[in-house]
């Protein structure tokens, strides 16, 4: 009898605990689009990326031009000159590859610049979401934009506008 009562009490407590959990959604794409500093940072990264891409393309074009000239002149060159030209082409291709890696590699300058520009914005958003969560007692806040698993969610649980207001952007 004691086991039955204890099991019943634990079941009721678990049911109350489950029903008390609160969830909310945010739409990070929507939030980021409404933050001017994010748009400016994105534009700055885009311009930087395009400039660096042009640098890499210029070196690639130089390499291609060297190769074409080498093909045209090859019959007139000595073995030493052929080796020297081939080495020059290889060095130019290597330079382009190294520059591409320097700018666009996993720890490249574009990644570092993105971290520098975006991390403070992301931290501010995270802190605003955390404050709202603590104030309103949410156990979990999901990103609607990043989840293809959410088929439908009531707009009442979307706190994106509250996050923007907490950050000082009214919508």
CORWODA-V982498 format. One record per backbone hydrogen bond with DSSP energy under -0.5 kcal/mol. NH is the residue of the N-H (numbers start at 0). CO is the residue of the C=O. Records with the same first field share a line. If there is no record, write none. Layout:
NH = CO ; CO
//
This chain:
4 = 0
5 = 1
6 = 2
7 = 3
8 = 4
9 = 5
10 = 6
11 = 7
12 = 8
13 = 9
14 = 10
15 = 11
16 = 12
17 = 13
18 = 14
19 = 15
20 = 17
23 = 139
24 = 156
25 = 141
27 = 25
30 = 26
31 = 27
32 = 28
33 = 29 ; 30
34 = 31
35 = 33
37 = 34
38 = 34
39 = 35
40 = 36
41 = 37
42 = 38
43 = 39
44 = 40
45 = 41
46 = 42
47 = 43
48 = 44
49 = 45
50 = 46
51 = 47
52 = 48
53 = 49
54 = 50
55 = 51
56 = 52
57 = 53
58 = 54
59 = 55
60 = 56
61 = 57
62 = 58
63 = 59
64 = 60
65 = 61
66 = 62
67 = 63
68 = 64
69 = 65
70 = 66
71 = 67
72 = 68
73 = 69
75 = 72
76 = 72 ; 73
81 = 77
82 = 78
83 = 79
84 = 80
85 = 81
86 = 82
87 = 83
88 = 84
89 = 85
90 = 86
91 = 87
92 = 88
93 = 89
94 = 90
95 = 91
96 = 92
97 = 93
98 = 94
99 = 95
100 = 96
101 = 97
102 = 98
103 = 99
104 = 100
107 = 104
108 = 101
109 = 102
111 = 107
112 = 108
113 = 109
114 = 110
115 = 111
116 = 112
117 = 113
118 = 114
121 = 117
122 = 118
123 = 119
124 = 120
125 = 121
126 = 122
127 = 123
128 = 124
129 = 125
130 = 126
131 = 127
132 = 128
133 = 129
134 = 130
135 = 131
136 = 132
137 = 132
138 = 21
139 = 21
141 = 23
143 = 25 ; 141
144 = 25
146 = 143
147 = 145
149 = 146
150 = 148
156 = 153
157 = 154
158 = 24 ; 156
162 = 158
163 = 159
164 = 160
165 = 161
166 = 162
167 = 163 ; 164
168 = 163
169 = 167
//
